[in-house]
Amino acid sequence: MRKRWLMLLILIILLASISIYFVSCSKDTIYLEKSQQELDYKDEIMNNLRIVSTDYKNRYVSSSDSEVFVNHIVSYMGSELGYDVSIQRYYVSSVDSITCNIECTKDSPSDKQIILACQWDNCYSSFDNANPDGAYESGAAIATLMAIAKELKDKDLKYDLKIVFFGCAVQSYYGSEYYFGQMSEKEKEDTLLVINLAMIGAGDNTYMYSRDFSTNYNDTFYSIAEANELGFTKVPLDKRIISSTFSNELSYDYVHIGMFGNQNIFMNNSIPTINYLSINWKDKSNPAYTEISGKDNVFETPNDTYQNMIDRVGEEVIKERLNNILKSVVLSLDEYYSFVEQDLYNPTEINSFFLSDKAYYIGTIAVKILAVAVLYIILTKMQSIIQHNKGEYLKMFSQSNNLETFESQQQEEIDPFSDTKNDNDINDDIFQ
């Protein structure tokens, strides 16, 4: 009896934890009409990807060719699109080199700002005996962000727009950390949202990761994507934690692939963020994450090339995926922005609880413990039922045996055809 009460208490605690984890950050479902905007940048994005990947493959910090690529971006964003472009230079001691962030600004009457970002450096091309293009990381992100910048340049936005190409992402995202460190406190307070494009286009699924618990604005981004049939996949609860950190500035002691990106420093300082990435979070065949089920990962390997990306996924699939990311960003920040805006001022309700960044751990552990507890209760109940049924069966069997024995004994005592006599038999001699 005491064991049952203990199990009931554990279940109540677990259900309370899960209720806080899920219910506290839930929101009403919004219903949106499909947009009528024609946003077809498929060919332009693919052309951008080809140029960035093949003409500027040596875009890494210590390369002399990196300045050529920086000038290419500055010319496109400034001269062609009309953004106010500035270059933020800084020294990187680990590679004894100077590199930069490229900030492109579109002003508005508002004091608030939204940042769209990606890294411009090639993760792997500086390695010996390897000269990959860096198409998956980060050519596709650069190509897509260039097209997004083109679409948004003439939009009447309700916030300042900053499009930032971060350098030095290979060195633990030092470029974005440096950029954040140079921001004033007011700029940080006025930053409504940071959207980062990471490894996109070449995985099985496309995700929009915001936090390890549900956020209102992320739910709205997914609602917008669903209304416009953009084919995004929901972020799963189990994200394959990597038990190591890549920065001493983090306030939490775990990371997973969704956190790897230039948005991380902003997320770590409680600024709303979304990270677009293309992988397969459900596939468990690789230790940390899987890009494409049944194939080796190419992230940070010599196989991250433009042609290999096409061979693995298909050109039309890449075009569709990258254009859908463009649609998601543009529609969320323009046509549907009124829905997103109210969420950004109330990004999530879970911050009112003590859980904060530990929500992911608590929620995951609670779910797993609950599953084990339920299984234990079911097995215990089944065992009890089996024991009870066994006892009843044995009792019935025993009674049946006793009855058979009794009937057998009665039959033996009164059988008139038996040749055996006992004390109760009538002596036939008296009739003689």
N, C-alpha and C positions, 0 to 999 in steps of 0.2 A: 504493500500500500504506500509506504514511504517513497519507494522508487517511482511510483506513478506520479505522485505529487511533485517530485523533483523534476521529472521530465516535463510536466505541465508548466512548471515555473520557467524552465529553460526555453520552451516554445514561446511563452508570453514575451520574454525578454528579446528573443530573436525576431519575433513578429513586430515588436515595437521598434527595433533598430531598423528593420527593412521598411517599415512605414515611414520613419523619418527620412530614410534615404531616398525613397521613391515619391511618396505622397507630398512631402514638403516642397519639392521642387517641380511639382506638376503644374500645368497651366491649361486653360481652356483651349480646345482645338479651334483654330481659325480656318475659315473656308474662303479660298481665293479663286478668282476667275483666272483662266489662262491668259497670259499676255498675248497681245496681237503684234508686238514688235518683231520685226524681222532682224534677227541678229545672226547673220551668217558670215563668220570670219574664218571658216574652216581652211580655205586655201591660203589665206594670209598668215594664219598662225603656223601652218605647215611650212610655208616659205620662210617665215621668221626662224622656225626651228632648224631648218636646213642651214641657213646662213650662220646662225649662232653656233651651231654644233660643228660645222665643217670649216667655216672661214675663221672662226675665233676659238678654236679648241684649246689654244694655249692661254686661256684667260685665268691665270692663277697668280697668287700674290707676288711671288718672286720672279715671275716671267717678265721680260722686257716687252712682250707682246700684249700684256694686260692693259697698258695705257692706250693701245690702239683700240681695244674693245671699249674701254671707258669713253673714248672720244666718239665711237660709233653710237653709243647710247645717248650721250650728251647731245649729239647732232640730231638724232631722231626725236628725242623728247623735247628739246628746245627749239631747234630751227624748224622741224617739220610739224610738230604738234602744238607748239606755243606754250609749253609749261615753263615756269620760272625754275631754272636748273641751278643747283649749287653742288659743289664737290666738297666733301668733308674728308680731309686726309688725316691719317694717323699712322704711327709707327708700331710695327709688330715685332717685338723682340725675339719671339720664337723662331722667326725666319729672317730676322735682321733686314727687314724691308719696310718700305712705306707703301700703303695701299689706301683705298678710299671707299666711302659710301657715296652714292649718287642720289640726291634728293630732288624730286620734281614736284612743284607746288602749283595748285590751282586754288586761288583764294575765293572766299565768299563773304557775305556780310556777317556770318556767324563767327564766334570765338572758338567753337568746337571744331575738332578735326577727326578724320578717319585716315588711317594709314594702310596702304596696300603695299605689299613687299614680297621680295624674293631675294635670293643670293645671285650674284652675277659670276662668281668664280666657279671654275671646274674642279670638282672634288678630287679628281684622280690624275689629271694630266701631268702633274709635276713628278710623278713616280718614275723611277728608272725603268727603261725598257718597256714602257707602256705609254701609248699616246691616244687614249680614248677621247671621244668627243664630249662626254658629259651631257648627253642628250636627255637622259632620264633625270639626272640631277646635275645641273639645273637648267639645261637648255629649254625644255618644255615649259618650265615656269617663266623664264624670261620671255619666250615667244608669246605666251598667253598674256602676260602682264603688259607687254607692248601693245597688243591688240585691245586690251581693256582700257588702257590709257587713251587710245585713239577714239574709242566709243564714248568715253566719259568727258573728253576735252570740251565739248560744246554743250554739255548738260547743265541745266540750272540746278545746282546742288544746294542743299541746306546746311552745308558744312564745308570747311576747308578740306581739300583732298591733297594728301601727300603720297606720292608713289616713290618708294625708296628701293633702290637696288643695293643690297648690302654686300660689302666685300668681306673677305676673311671668314667665311662661314666654315671653311675646312678646319680652322683653328678654333673649334668649340664655339662657333658663332660669335667670335670676338667683335665683328663689325656691328652687329645689332646691339651688343652689350655696350660698346663704345657710344653708339648713337643714343641709346637710352640715357647713358651717363651724362651726355651733353644737353639733354633736355632740361628746361626749367621745371620747377614744381608746378607752375601754372600750365605749362604745355602737357605735362603728365595728367593733370586733373582734367584738362580739356580734351583729352584723347578718348573718344567714344568707343573706338573699335580698332583693332589691328588684324588685318587679314593677310595671311602668309600663304604663298604657293610654294609647295615643297616638291617632292618627287611625284610627278603627276603624268598621266597618260599611258603608262606602260604596265600597270598592275591589273589584276582581275576586277577590282572594284574601286570606286572613288568615294572617299569619305570626307566629311567636314567635322573635324575634331575641335571642340572648344575646351571642355574641362572633363574631369573624371566623374562628374555628376551632371545631371541635366541642367541646361541653361535656357532661359526663355528665348533669347535671341537665336540660339542654335536651333531650337525647335522651329522658330519662324523661318529660318533659312531653309530647313528641310521641308516645311510646308510649301514654300515658294517653289522649291525644286520639284516637289511632287505635283503641284498644280500645273507645272509646265513640262512634266514628263521628262526630266533631265537625267533620270536613272542613277541617282546617288544611293549608296548603301548606308543604312544606319550603323553608327558606331556601336560595336558590341561591348558588353560589360567587361568581359575578360579580354584584356588588351596585351597579354603576354609581357609582363613586367620584366625589364632588364635590371638586374640588381646592382647597378652602378650609376654614378652620377657623372655628368660631363661638365659641371660647373660648380664652383664653390659658392656661387651666389644663390643657389637654389634653397628654398625654405622647406623642401620635402626631400625624402631620402630614397626615392625610386624614380625611374624613368621608363618610358616605353616609346615606341617609334612615333607615336602621335605627338609627343612632346618635342621631338627633335625638329627644330626649325627656328627661324629668326623671331618667331612670336613668343618664344619661351620666356625671355627676360621680361616681357610685358605681362604675360600670364602670371609670372612669379610675383609681380607687383600689383596684382588684382585689377589689371586693365582687361576688359573683355577681348578675347581673341578667337579667331577661327583659323585652323590650319587645314588646307586642302592637300590630300595625299592619296595616291593610287597604289594600293597593295591588296592583299587578301588576308584580312585579320583572322578569318575563321580557320584557315589552313594551318595545321600544327607541324608541318613537315620540317620547318627550319626552326632553330633555337629561339630567335627573337621575333621574327616575323617572316612572312612569305610574300613575295611580289606576285608571282604567277604560279598557280598550283601545278605541280609536276615539273617545274623548271627551276634551274639555279637562279639565285638572286644576282643582279648585275650592279646594284648600288655600291659605289666605291670600289669597282673592279675595272680591269681593262676592257671588259665586255660592254661597258656603257657607251655604245656608239649609236649614231643616227640610223645606220643601216640595220644594225642588230635590233634596234627598237622596232623598226618596221617589220623585220622578219619575224619577230616574236609575237607581235600583236596585230599587225596589219595597218596599212596607211589610213584606210577609211575609218577604222576603229579609233585610231589616235586622233584624227580630225574631229570625230564626233565627241569624244571625251573632252578634249581641250576646249572645243567650242561650247560645250555644255557648262564647263567651269566658268567661261566668260559670261554666259547667260546668267548663271547663278549669281555671280558677283554684281553684274550690271543691273539686273532686275531688282536684286535685294537693296542696292544702294540708290536706286532711282525710282522706278515705278512703284515698288512696294515699300519704299523707305518709311512711310508713316507707321507701318506695322513694326518694322525693325526698331525705329526710333524709341517708341514707348518701352520696348523690351530693354534697350540699352540703358535706360534710366532705372530699370528694375531688372538687372540681368539674371538674378537668381535669388530665390528665397532661402536657400540653404545657408547662406552666410550668417543668418540670424541664429543658427545653431552652433554648437561648439565643434561640430564635425569638421567644417572647413575642408582643407585639402586631404584630411584623413578619411573623407567620405568614401573614397574608392576602396581603400583597404577594408574599412568597416563593412561596407555594403557587400563586397565580394566574400569576405570571411563569413559574414552573417548568413548569406545565401548558402554557402557550402556547408556550414554547420547545421543550418536548418534542414538541408537535404539529407545529411547524415542522420540527424535526429529523427526525421520522419521515417527514414528507412529503418532505423533501429526500432522505432515504435511499431512499424508494420511487422518486422521480423519477430519482435517480442510478442505481439498480438497473435501472429500466426503460430508461434511456438506454444502460446497459451491455449489456443484453439485446438492445436494438434494434441497437446497433452490432455486437454479436457475430453476430446473425442476418443483419445486412446483409453482414458480412464473409463468412460462410459462403455466403450466397446469391451474392455476387459471385464467390467462389471456384468454386462449383458452376457458375455461369453461364460463367465463364472456361474451366473444364474442358470444359463442354458445347460452347462455341464451338470450342475446340481440337480436340475430338473430331470435331465436324462438319467442321472444316477438313481434318483428317487423312483422314477418310472420303471427303471430296470429292476430295482429292488422289489417294487410292488408286483411287477410281472413275475418275478421269480417266486414270490411268496404265494401267489394265488393261481399260478399256472396249473390248470387241471390236467394238462397233458404231460406234465413233467413226470419223469420216472423217479425223481428224487423225492424222498419223504422227509418231512421235518416234524417237529413236535406238535404242530397244530394239525397235521394230517389225521383223518379218521382211520382207525385201524380196521382194515377189511376183515380181520379175523372174527369180529363180533357178529358178522353176518353168516358166519359159517357154522 
